[in-house]
Amino acid sequence: MGSEPLLTVGFIGAGRVARTLAPALHKAGYDIRAVANRSRASAEALVDAIGAEAVSPQEVVDHCALVFLAVPDGAIAFVAEAVAWRSGQAAVHLSGALGRGALAAAADAGAATGAFHPVQTFGGTGTRTTLDGVAFGIDAEPPFYGVLAAMAERLGGRALRVPSEARALYHAGAVLACGYLTTLLGEAVSVWERAGLSRADAQAALARMAETTATNVGAAGAGEALTGPIVRGDAATVRAHLAALRRTSPQTLEAYKAVGKRAATLAEANGGGGGVDWNALFEEARQCG
């Protein structure tokens, strides 16, 4: 299998990730043969975009050399067990948290197995997603690892080797950087609305600042990118924040304090913090709250 430069590919599942990955692979020159999904309409919408065929899960396995199981984590093992695999083909899931063990049924039948997780966000209506420049967390044995690494490169991304035993921790980091960051931005928008600004203005302004912050972290690291009153040692401003949140956004207050403590640790590790006892300040705020 490692000698095949481009494989015939199929998808079981036609959700958000598949709707981005399948067209990208098609554009990169892969032959996307078949797609299966519980919703026939979703499968047909995807195949119309890439010239494939909407079929049953078993037909995907029968017709394709490499099959992506683009289903929720809890369904991966079930789907792998529900079809008949053959030696010489490959089964790959897209989970960040799970390793190859979820595909034991395929491995037992002689198929190569792997995990191919795009470190990217796949939002809902109104969001945009690209795989260009994206890292892919891959778990596979050689020579199949090389096949998946080459696939990541053809998609304009890069391969990261993430073995099974490290994937839960790896995925936790990804969730902190994406889902939790999104949650914090949502909280920030709500705080601005309570300050009298419109949601549209809040979303545009805060998202723009977050983009710059993310770029700076990528270029120089979190320590150099960190800014704000904690870095400057401005305890009076942080106390003002805490008081304002306590009055207007008590549901956000605990998140502010928890993240503030970690920001203080990061600042102090990089020579900032102004010598303030931030743990004592936040403990004082906890007692007042």
C-alpha positions, 0 to 999 in steps of 0.5 A: 500500500505504501507504493501507491501514490494516490488511492481510491478513497471513500467516506462513511459519514458526510458531516462537517469534516467530510464535507471539507476533506472530501472536496479537498482530496478530490481537488488534490487528485484523489479518486473519491469513489463513494460516500455513505451516510445515514441521511441519503440527502447529505451523502448525495449533496457531497457526491454531487460536489465531487463526482462520486456515488452515494452507496451503502457503508459496505459498498464504500468498503468494497469499492475503495482502497482507503475508507475514512470513517467520518463519524462521531467518536462513539460510533467509530468502533461500531461502524468498523465492526459493522462492515467486512474489511479485506486485507490490503485496504485501509481504514482511517478515522478522523478523531483527535482523541482516539487512536488506532484501537478504535479500528480493531475490527478492520485490523483483525481483517488485515486492513491497515489502520490509522487516525488522520485528524485535521487540527482545524475548526469545522463550524456551522452555517456562516463559517469558513474552513480551509485545510491549507497550512493545517496540521494533521495528527496522524497515528499509523504504522509504517509504511502506511504512516507515509501514505497519510503523511503524503496525503496531508502534504498534498492537501497543503498541510503538514503531518504530525506523528501523534501515537495512540497513547498521546492522543487524549492529551493532544486533543485536550490541547486542541480543544483548549485552543479552539472550542474553549477559545471560542467559548471565551470569545463568546463570553467577551462578546456578551460582556461588551453587550452588557457594556452597551455595544452591539453584538455585531460590533463586539464580534467584529472587533474582538475577533480581529484582535483574537486573529492578531493574538493567534498570529503572534502566538504562532510567530513568537510563542504565548509568553511574548504574545501575552499582553494586558494588565496582568503582564504590566502589574496593573492590579487596580485595573484587574480589580476594576474588571472583577468588580464590574463582572461581579455586578453585571456578568457573575457567570463570567467572573469565575472564568475570568479569575481562572484564566487570570491565574494562568495568565499570571503564571505565564507572565511571571515565567516571562519576566512580567507580572509586576511583582503583584501577588496575583494568587492573593488578589484572585483569592481576595476576589473569590472571597468577595464574590 
